[in-house]
């Protein structure tokens, strides 16, 4: 069972902004090849950091408001939120070790 949480414009506030742990939000779309390439890494990260990090996905085609609010212009874009604030932004495909290296410094 996947530990990655699907969020929407409606659930974003509760799932991401009010989360008690850091949240990586993957802004993606079905048609995006690099988004599909990065998805398995995010599944692994969600399992490996369970309890310390939440991984969420938001489909930008179905939920344009949040993407617009955070200035997402290209996908995949990952934004790491800590205490409700964006603290790291990763744009484009990158291998798992590079993702982890950018995320880990923000974990408690």
N, C-alpha and C positions, 0 to 999 in steps of 0.2 A: 504494500500500500504506500502510496506517495506521501511524503511529508511536506511537499510543496503545496502551498495554499493558493487557490485561485481567488483573486480579489477583483472588485468592480469599483466603478466610481462611487457607488453607494456604500460598499463595505470598507473602503480604503481607510477612512478615519479610525474605525474600530480595530481593524486588523494590523494597520501599520503605524499610524500616528500615536495611538494609545497603547501600543505594545510595550510589555515590560522588559523585553530583550531587543537587541538590534535586529533589524529586518532588512534583508536584501530584496529589493523589488525588481523583477525582471520585466521590462517593458518590451513586449514581443507582438508578433502577428503570425497567423497560420502560414502565410505565403513566404515568410522570411527564412531563407536557408540557413544563415548564420545563427538565427534564433533556435532552429531545430538542432544545430550542432552543439550549442552550449547547454541545451536542456538536460542531457544526461549528467553533466558536471554539476549542475545545480541540484539535481536529485541526490547525488552523492554527498554534496556539501550539506544539504538539509539533513540527511541521516547522520553524517559524521559530527555535526555540530548541534544536534538535537538538544534543546534545553538551553543553549547558549546563543543560538541564532535562528531566526525564522526566515524561511525563503518563501516569497510570494511572487506570483505572476499576474500581470494585468495585460489583457489583450487591447492594444491601442486602437484597433479598428472598432471594437465594441464599446470601449470606454475612453473616449477622446478627452474628456474633461481633465482627468488627472495628468495625462501625458502633456497636455497644454499647460497646466498649472506649473509643472516642473520643467518646462522647456525642452521636452524630449523631441528631437528633430530627426534622429536616426535610430534604427533598431538593429540589433539588440542594444538597449541601454540598461545598465544595472545601476540603481541608486541605493546606497546603504543609508538607512535611517537609524539614528540613535537618539533616544529620548524625543522622538517626534521630529527631529531635524535631519535634513540630508547632510551627511558628512563625507561621502565618497561617491564619485560618479565614474563608471566604466562604460565606455562606448565601443561597440564592435566586438567581434569574436576575439577571445583569448583563451589559451589553454588553462586547464584547471589549476596547475601550480601558480600561475600568474594571478588568477582570481583569488585564490586562497591567500597569497602574499599581500594582496590589497585589502582583504577583508579582516584577516586576523588581528592587525593592530587596533581595530575598533572593538574587539570583544573583551569583556571583563573577565 
